[in-house]
């Protein structure tokens, strides 16, 4: 098994999170659960972090986010981790898969899968024009 294959088969908690943060009251609706749009925005950020890490290109714009299904709610105090991995690099676009996991506040390590998404970004110049991705 190659190093890349090993990385793909590691449990989420063994991988480095692109971002990790605690959900606060400002992130929630009247029912005490985190707005889906908050999670979507962090998926976008995590994907962007991975795109830059993978290519060393500095400017990307989001062009698509494939189906996002929420399997579990996220609550105030949950520690939410966004794990991102590159699945495809084209000439001007890159697709990143993002898995979202929540560690329940006060539950001593209970983790649940919240959702996942494939996000496609396009590389742009300072002038906001599409450019070829400079690979590592």
C-alpha positions as CSV (number, residue, x, y, z in Angstrom):
1,X,0.0,0.0,0.0
2,X,1.4,3.4,-0.9
3,X,1.6,6.3,1.4
4,X,-1.3,8.1,-0.3
5,X,-3.5,4.9,0.0
6,X,-2.7,4.7,3.7
7,X,-3.7,8.3,4.1
8,X,-7.0,7.8,2.4
9,X,-7.9,4.9,4.7
10,X,-7.1,6.4,8.0
11,X,-10.0,7.3,10.3
12,X,-11.0,11.0,10.2
13,X,-9.7,11.7,13.7
14,X,-6.2,10.4,12.7
15,X,-6.0,12.9,9.8
16,X,-5.1,16.6,10.2
17,X,-8.1,18.8,10.1
18,X,-8.1,21.7,7.6
19,X,-10.0,23.6,10.3
20,X,-11.4,22.8,13.7
21,X,-13.6,25.1,15.9
22,X,-16.1,25.2,18.7
23,X,-19.6,26.2,17.8
24,X,-20.9,29.2,19.7
25,X,-24.4,30.5,20.5
26,X,-24.1,33.1,17.6
27,X,-24.0,30.1,15.2
28,X,-27.3,28.6,16.3
29,X,-31.0,28.9,15.5
30,X,-33.9,29.1,18.0
31,X,-33.7,25.4,18.5
32,X,-30.1,25.4,19.7
33,X,-28.7,23.7,16.6
34,X,-26.1,25.2,14.4
35,X,-27.4,26.7,11.1
36,X,-26.7,24.6,8.1
37,X,-25.4,27.6,6.3
38,X,-22.7,28.1,9.0
39,X,-21.5,24.5,8.3
40,X,-21.6,25.1,4.5
41,X,-19.4,28.2,4.9
42,X,-16.8,26.3,6.9
43,X,-16.9,23.5,4.3
44,X,-16.0,26.2,1.7
45,X,-13.2,27.5,3.9
46,X,-11.7,24.0,4.6
47,X,-11.8,23.2,0.9
48,X,-10.0,26.5,0.1
49,X,-7.3,25.7,2.7
50,X,-6.7,22.3,1.1
51,X,-6.7,23.7,-2.4
52,X,-3.9,26.2,-1.4
53,X,-2.0,23.5,0.5
54,X,-2.2,21.1,-2.4
55,X,-1.3,23.4,-5.3
56,X,0.5,26.4,-3.7
57,X,-1.8,28.6,-5.8
58,X,-3.2,31.5,-3.6
59,X,-6.5,32.5,-5.2
60,X,-9.5,30.3,-5.8
61,X,-13.2,30.9,-6.2
62,X,-15.9,28.3,-5.4
63,X,-17.9,27.2,-8.5
64,X,-19.8,24.2,-7.2
65,X,-20.6,22.2,-4.0
66,X,-22.2,18.8,-4.6
67,X,-25.0,17.5,-2.6
68,X,-24.8,18.1,1.2
69,X,-26.9,15.9,3.4
70,X,-26.9,16.5,7.2
71,X,-26.8,13.2,9.1
72,X,-26.5,14.7,12.6
73,X,-27.2,18.1,14.1
74,X,-24.4,20.2,15.5
75,X,-25.0,21.9,18.9
76,X,-23.5,24.8,20.9
77,X,-20.2,23.7,22.3
78,X,-19.5,20.9,19.9
79,X,-15.9,20.8,18.5
80,X,-16.4,20.5,14.8
81,X,-13.5,19.3,12.5
82,X,-13.4,19.7,8.8
83,X,-11.2,17.2,7.0
84,X,-10.3,18.0,3.4
85,X,-8.6,16.0,0.7
86,X,-7.9,16.6,-2.9
87,X,-9.7,14.3,-5.3
88,X,-9.0,15.9,-8.7
89,X,-6.8,18.6,-10.1
90,X,-7.5,19.8,-13.6
91,X,-5.9,22.6,-15.7
92,X,-7.8,25.5,-13.9
93,X,-10.0,23.7,-11.3
94,X,-9.5,21.5,-8.3
95,X,-12.1,19.3,-6.5
96,X,-11.8,18.8,-2.8
97,X,-13.7,16.3,-0.6
98,X,-14.6,17.6,2.8
99,X,-15.8,15.4,5.7
100,X,-17.4,17.1,8.8
101,X,-17.2,15.5,12.2
102,X,-18.6,16.8,15.5
103,X,-17.2,15.9,18.9
104,X,-20.0,16.3,21.3
105,X,-19.5,18.9,24.1
106,X,-19.1,17.2,27.5
107,X,-19.3,13.6,26.1
108,X,-15.7,12.6,26.6
109,X,-14.8,12.0,22.9
110,X,-18.1,11.0,21.3
111,X,-17.8,11.8,17.6
112,X,-20.4,11.8,14.9
113,X,-20.3,12.3,11.2
114,X,-22.2,15.4,10.4
115,X,-22.0,15.7,6.6
116,X,-19.6,15.7,3.6
117,X,-19.3,17.5,0.3
118,X,-17.3,17.7,-2.9
119,X,-16.3,21.3,-3.6
120,X,-14.9,22.5,-6.9
121,X,-12.7,25.6,-7.0
122,X,-11.3,27.5,-10.0
123,X,-7.9,29.2,-9.8
124,X,-7.9,32.9,-10.5
125,X,-5.4,35.7,-11.0
126,X,-5.2,39.0,-9.1
127,X,-7.4,40.4,-11.9
128,X,-10.0,37.7,-11.2
129,X,-9.3,35.9,-14.4
130,X,-9.2,32.1,-14.7
131,X,-5.7,30.8,-14.7
132,X,-3.9,27.4,-14.9
133,X,-3.1,25.8,-11.6
134,X,0.6,25.7,-10.8
135,X,1.0,22.3,-9.3
136,X,3.6,21.4,-6.6
